[in-house]
Amino acid sequence: MDCKGTIIEESLEDKSILDELKITKKTIVRVTERHKTPWIKQWTLTM
């Protein structure tokens, strides 16, 4: 079965699961005040 979606890497406790996936795109978004998450510097979106 093929599935498509986006995973926010910072939400994972164990990032090793990413090794089992076919990653087609990765986007890094710098956190701003608008995100209201000052404890994180960036969001890594893996697709």
Legacy VTK file of the C-alpha trace (Angstrom):
# vtk DataFile Version 3.0
C-alpha trace
ASCII
DATASET POLYDATA
POINTS 47 float
0.000 0.000 0.000
1.297 3.464 -0.911
0.577 6.324 1.445
1.393 9.994 1.117
1.571 12.560 3.867
3.702 14.908 5.876
5.553 14.133 9.087
6.805 16.874 11.373
10.138 15.471 12.515
10.154 17.509 15.722
6.994 15.654 16.799
8.740 12.261 16.791
10.329 10.741 19.881
12.206 8.200 17.746
13.224 9.549 14.338
14.618 6.174 13.216
11.192 5.372 11.715
12.097 7.817 8.936
14.778 5.365 7.781
11.997 2.983 6.724
10.142 5.523 4.583
10.668 6.754 1.043
11.289 10.469 1.521
10.440 12.524 -1.566
10.794 16.028 -0.148
11.997 17.740 3.007
11.187 21.345 3.902
12.613 23.268 6.839
10.536 26.175 8.110
12.041 28.727 10.480
9.825 29.296 13.524
8.510 32.820 14.014
6.485 34.435 16.803
3.368 33.615 14.768
3.954 29.879 15.386
3.834 30.374 19.164
6.443 27.656 19.754
9.515 29.515 21.069
11.087 26.271 22.364
11.642 25.112 18.760
13.869 26.897 16.217
12.509 25.150 13.133
9.870 22.722 11.829
11.164 19.966 9.557
8.402 18.749 7.237
9.210 15.389 5.667
7.078 14.224 2.744
LINES 1 48
47 0 1 2 3 4 5 6 7 8 9 10 11 12 13 14 15 16 17 18 19 20 21 22 23 24 25 26 27 28 29 30 31 32 33 34 35 36 37 38 39 40 41 42 43 44 45 46
